[in-house]
C-alpha cells in the first residue's frame, strides 16, 4: 500500500503550516534579490537564507530594525537560532560530492525531528504576524539544505526556483569579493553540475529563473514564476513590509531597507574581469 505523502515521516499536512519556496543556485547569483521580488506578493514572506549562521552576531533586519526590535525576531531570535544551529552545522559536514552518486542522503531521524520543530516554530511565528501568509521563502541555495527539506516536508509543500546567472557576472561577483578567478569558475561550474544532477536524479519539479532577464524583461519572468507558484508575483517590486532578512547579499538587503530603485544592467563584470579572464570565459560559454 502506497504511503500517503501528506504523512511522510509522520509529518502531517495540518502541522506543516507554511509551504516553502526554496531558491536553489550559486552564491552571488541573485538569490537575495529574487527573495525580495517574491515578497511583492503580500502573502509570500521572505525570511532569507535559513542555512545562514545567524547566531554568530546580531544583525540589522531588512525591515530596518535591529533583531531585538524587529517584529519577527524580537523575543524570538534566541529560539530561532537555537532550533536551527545543530541542523545547520551537521548539514555543512556533508561532502557535496556524495550527491553526485546518491539521490538523497538521509540526514537521520534526529535531524529530521529538529528541522520539523524549526519549520513549525518559524511557520507559527510568521503566521502570527501575517495571518494570510501562503508561503515563506528559504534562499539557502544549497543542495544539502534542499535535501534536508525533502526529507522533512511533503514534496508538494516545496516549490523550487533555480536561479541562474550569466557565468561572467557570477564569476566577477566572486572575484570582486577576493576569491581567485580560477577557483571561482571551478566552484560555479561544479555547483551547476551538482544541482543539475541532483534535480534530475530526483525528478524534482522546478522552475529556472533567469537573473539576466530581470533587467531586460522581468515582466515575463514574473509571469512564469506566478504560473509556477499558482499565485501572482507582480512585475515590479511592491513594498508590503513582509520581509525579515538577516542574511544574504549585504548590498541587496540595504537597497530594500530604503526605496528599491529598480534593476540595473548586469554588466559590472566588464570592468572587474581582465582581458584574459574574459577570453577564458568566452571559451566555455
C-alpha positions in Angstrom: 0.0 0.0 0.0 1.5 3.4 -1.0 2.2 5.7 1.8 0.2 8.9 1.9 2.6 11.7 1.0 0.8 14.0 3.4 2.0 11.9 6.3 5.5 11.1 5.1 8.0 10.8 8.1 5.0 11.3 10.4 4.7 15.0 9.3 1.0 15.7 8.8 -0.1 18.4 6.4 -2.1 20.1 9.1 1.0 20.5 11.2 3.3 21.6 8.3 2.0 25.2 8.3 3.6 27.3 5.6 4.9 25.7 2.4 8.4 26.7 1.3 9.6 28.5 -1.8 13.2 27.2 -2.0 15.7 29.2 -4.0 18.4 27.0 -5.5 21.6 28.2 -7.2 25.1 29.5 -6.8 26.3 32.1 -4.3 26.2 35.6 -5.8 23.6 34.5 -8.3 20.8 37.0 -7.3 19.0 34.8 -4.8 18.7 37.6 -2.3 17.1 39.9 -4.9 14.8 37.1 -6.0 13.6 36.6 -2.4 12.6 40.3 -2.1 10.9 40.3 -5.5 8.8 37.4 -4.4 7.7 39.4 -1.4 5.9 41.8 -3.8 3.1 39.4 -3.1 2.0 40.2 0.4 1.3 36.5 1.1 4.9 35.5 0.4 7.0 36.2 3.5 10.8 36.5 2.8 13.0 35.2 5.6 16.2 35.0 3.7 18.8 32.2 3.8 17.8 29.8 6.6 21.1 28.0 6.4 23.0 31.2 7.4 24.8 31.0 10.8 22.9 33.9 12.1 23.8 33.1 15.7 27.3 34.4 15.2 26.2 38.1 15.6 23.2 40.3 15.8 22.2 41.8 12.5 20.1 44.6 11.1 16.9 43.2 9.6 15.7 44.2 6.1 12.7 45.7 7.9 15.2 48.4 9.1 15.1 47.2 12.7 17.8 45.5 14.7 16.8 41.9 15.6 16.0 42.9 19.2 13.3 45.3 17.9 12.2 43.5 14.7 8.5 42.4 14.7 9.6 38.9 13.7 12.8 38.3 15.7 12.1 40.3 18.8 11.7 37.8 21.6 12.3 35.0 19.1 15.9 35.4 17.9 17.4 33.1 20.5 14.8 30.4 19.9 15.2 30.8 16.1 19.0 30.2 16.3 18.9 27.5 19.0 16.5 25.4 16.9 18.5 25.6 13.7 22.1 25.6 14.9 22.6 21.8 15.2 20.7 21.3 11.9 22.9 23.7 10.0 26.2 22.6 11.5 25.5 18.9 10.9 24.4 19.7 7.3 27.5 21.5 6.5 29.5 18.4 7.3 28.0 16.5 4.3 30.5 16.2 1.5 28.7 17.6 -1.6 30.3 15.0 -3.8 28.1 12.4 -2.2 25.1 14.0 -4.1 26.8 13.0 -7.4 26.3 9.3 -6.6 23.2 9.3 -4.3 19.7 10.6 -5.0 19.2 11.8 -1.4 21.2 11.5 1.7 19.2 10.6 4.8 20.0 13.2 7.5 18.8 10.9 10.3 15.6 10.9 12.3 17.0 13.2 15.0 17.9 15.9 12.4 14.5 15.5 10.7 12.8 15.9 14.0 14.9 19.1 14.7 14.2 20.5 11.3 10.5 19.8 11.7 10.5 21.6 15.0 12.3 24.5 13.4 9.9 24.7 10.5 6.8 24.5 12.7 8.2 27.2 15.1 9.1 29.6 12.3 5.8 29.0 10.5 3.8 29.7 13.6 5.8 32.9 14.3 5.4 34.1 10.7 1.6 33.4 10.6 1.2 35.1 13.9 2.4 38.3 12.2 1.0 37.6 8.7 -2.2 35.5 9.1 -2.8 35.5 5.4 0.6 34.1 4.5 0.7 31.4 1.9 4.5 30.8 1.6 7.7 31.6 3.2 11.0 31.7 1.3 14.3 30.0 2.0 17.1 31.4 -0.1 19.7 29.0 1.1 20.6 27.9 -2.5 22.5 24.8 -1.4 21.7 21.2 -2.4 22.3 19.8 1.1 19.7 22.2 2.7 17.2 21.3 0.0 18.0 17.6 0.6 17.1 18.1 4.3 13.8 19.8 3.4 12.9 17.0 1.0 13.3 14.5 3.9 11.2 16.7 6.2 8.3 18.2 4.3 5.8 16.6 1.9 7.0 17.2 -1.7 4.0 19.3 -2.6 5.0 21.7 0.2 8.2 22.8 -1.5 8.4 24.9 -4.6 11.9 25.1 -6.1 13.1 28.1 -8.0 16.6 27.5 -9.6 18.1 31.0 -10.2 20.8 31.1 -12.9 23.1 34.0 -13.8 25.5 34.7 -16.6 28.7 33.0 -15.7 30.8 36.1 -16.5 28.8 38.2 -14.0 28.7 35.3 -11.4 32.5 34.8 -11.6 33.1 38.5 -11.3 31.0 38.7 -8.1 33.3 36.1 -6.5 36.4 37.9 -7.8 35.1 41.2 -6.5 35.0 39.7 -3.0 38.6 38.5 -3.2 38.2 34.9 -4.4 40.7 33.8 -7.2 39.3 33.7 -10.7 40.0 30.0 -11.4 38.7 29.0 -8.0 35.5 31.0 -8.6 35.0 29.5 -12.1 35.5 25.9 -10.9 33.2 26.5 -7.9 30.4 27.8 -10.1 30.7 25.1 -12.8 30.9 22.3 -10.3 27.9 23.5 -8.3 25.9 23.9 -11.5 26.7 20.3 -12.5 25.8 19.1 -9.0 22.5 20.9 -8.9 21.5 19.7 -12.3 22.4 16.1 -11.4 20.5 16.3 -8.1 17.4 17.8 -9.6 17.3 15.3 -12.5 18.1 12.2 -10.4 15.3 13.1 -8.0 12.9 14.2 -10.8 12.2 17.4 -8.9 9.7 19.8 -10.3 11.3 23.2 -10.5 11.4 26.5 -12.4 14.6 28.0 -13.8 14.6 31.7 -13.2 17.0 33.8 -15.4 18.7 36.6 -13.4 19.9 38.2 -16.7 16.3 38.8 -17.7 15.4 40.8 -14.6 16.8 44.0 -16.2 15.7 43.0 -19.8 12.2 41.6 -19.2 11.3 41.0 -15.7 7.6 41.1 -16.6 7.9 37.7 -18.4 9.9 36.2 -15.5 7.3 37.3 -13.0 4.6 35.7 -15.2 6.5 32.4 -15.3 7.0 32.5 -11.6 3.3 33.3 -11.0 2.2 30.3 -13.1 4.6 28.0 -11.3 3.6 29.1 -7.8 0.0 29.5 -8.7 0.0 32.8 -7.0 0.6 36.2 -8.5 4.1 37.8 -8.3 3.8 41.4 -9.6 6.1 42.5 -12.4 7.5 45.3 -10.3 8.5 45.5 -6.6 5.8 46.5 -4.2 6.7 47.0 -0.6 4.4 45.2 1.9 6.9 45.1 4.8 6.7 41.3 4.7 10.4 40.6 4.6 12.7 40.0 7.6 16.0 39.1 6.0 19.2 39.0 8.1 21.4 37.0 5.7 22.4 37.1 2.1 23.9 39.9 0.0 24.6 42.9 2.1 24.1 45.5 -0.7 20.8 44.0 -1.8 19.5 43.9 1.8 20.5 47.6 2.2 18.7 48.6 -1.0 15.5 47.1 0.3 15.8 48.8 3.6 15.4 52.0 1.6 13.3 52.6 -1.5 14.1 50.0 -4.2 15.4 51.9 -7.2 14.8 49.2 -9.8 17.0 46.8 -11.8 20.5 47.6 -13.1 22.1 46.1 -16.2 24.3 43.2 -15.1 27.5 44.4 -16.8 29.8 45.2 -13.9 31.9 42.2 -14.9 33.2 44.1 -17.9 35.1 46.4 -15.6 36.1 43.7 -13.0 37.5 41.0 -15.2 40.8 41.2 -17.0 41.0 40.6 -20.8 42.5 37.1 -20.3 39.8 36.2 -17.8 37.1 37.3 -20.3 38.8 35.3 -23.0 38.8 32.1 -20.8 35.1 32.6 -20.1 34.3 33.1 -23.8 35.8 29.6 -24.5 33.4 27.9 -22.1 30.2 29.9 -22.8 
